Amino acid sequence: MERINVELGERSYPIYIMTDFSGLGSAFSKAGLRGKVMVVTDSNVSNLYLKACMEEITSTGVQTCSHVIEAGEKSKNLDTVKDIYRQLTDQRFDRNSAIVALGGGVTGDIAGFAAATYMRGIHYVQIPTSLLAQADSSIGGKTGVDFEGFKNMVGAFYQPRFVYININTLRTLPLRELRSGLAEVIKHGLIKDAGFYDFVRLKMQKIFEFDESTLQYITRTNCSIKKSIVEQDEKESGLRAILNLGHTIGHAVESVSGFELLHGECVAIGIAGAFRLARRMGMISKAVEEETESTLRDAGLPVKAANMEPQQIYAEMLHDKKAKEGKLSFILPKRIGEVINHTIDDRRLLMEVLEELVG
Ligand code: GLY
């Protein structure tokens, strides 16, 4: 068992890195959660881990219930949140109650948002079961839903009481989801830690073989990189934006695909786009651009937005909540392990890169 603390004053919390669920009850007790608990999970994860988690939580003497949502990004909307509110009110959940998000990034974002807003905020716990959620989305308190086709347009920063990662849940993750999560893992190396990036690049096969010590090291390093950024800039007024490498183009591609592409797949395409932009701007060499693309490809990730119109991607980028007065923010590499935030309003340059990306 490993424990990493996210230090945010009175909103501080531990991340437990575990190999099973046997420590969940004790994590609940340590957090002092004694009210009713609703476990929110999705239609895939419920068949795998709901029973084991409910048993562990119930063993602490609290009253538990569950709420199962349809798996997939298409559930990430206010209607799903309303269904959760309805069950919370029907079952008289109060300010001492807690919501547990058991699942991937979509479940975490929805359940976290319900917890942030029900009665102006009740406790919540993250039990991420996908690589994407374990590496990134379960840490740092970003919660929210999509709104009328716009990604994460409604949401709140709201920190969980603890994060409980069981790395062995990755064994039941569909391969496409595992690959999607690798995009966020590779991203962490690219923004902050060249040594970690090399480790991931060279140990890719071990990840696909679920080698426990490799997964443990990767999870620990991911959590450490993410927590150190969140500790310095909890609400993304500056530094935290570096976690958005690949997201300016990525979110637009995700919307254009009608959410058929997975988030990590879109981030991979966005990272390839950011490196293409940086190379055209003279910030990195062609060799660095090509090597990064080849790492993404080795992870089984797409680096091209096939069958999309550049103009459509550009229009979606302008609609993103991070766009300001027609100017787009991009996190661009200076070298592997270091990035900067760049505002670009050169439409021609952007269109040239988008043309390459769809080509
Ligand atoms: N997923 C990016 C962030 O948490 O800021």
Boltz pocket constraint, residues with backbone or C-beta under 6 A from the ligand:
constraints:
  - pocket:
      binder: B
      contacts: [[A, 136], [A, 137], [A, 139], [A, 140], [A, 142], [A, 240], [A, 243], [A, 244]]
      max_distance: 6.0
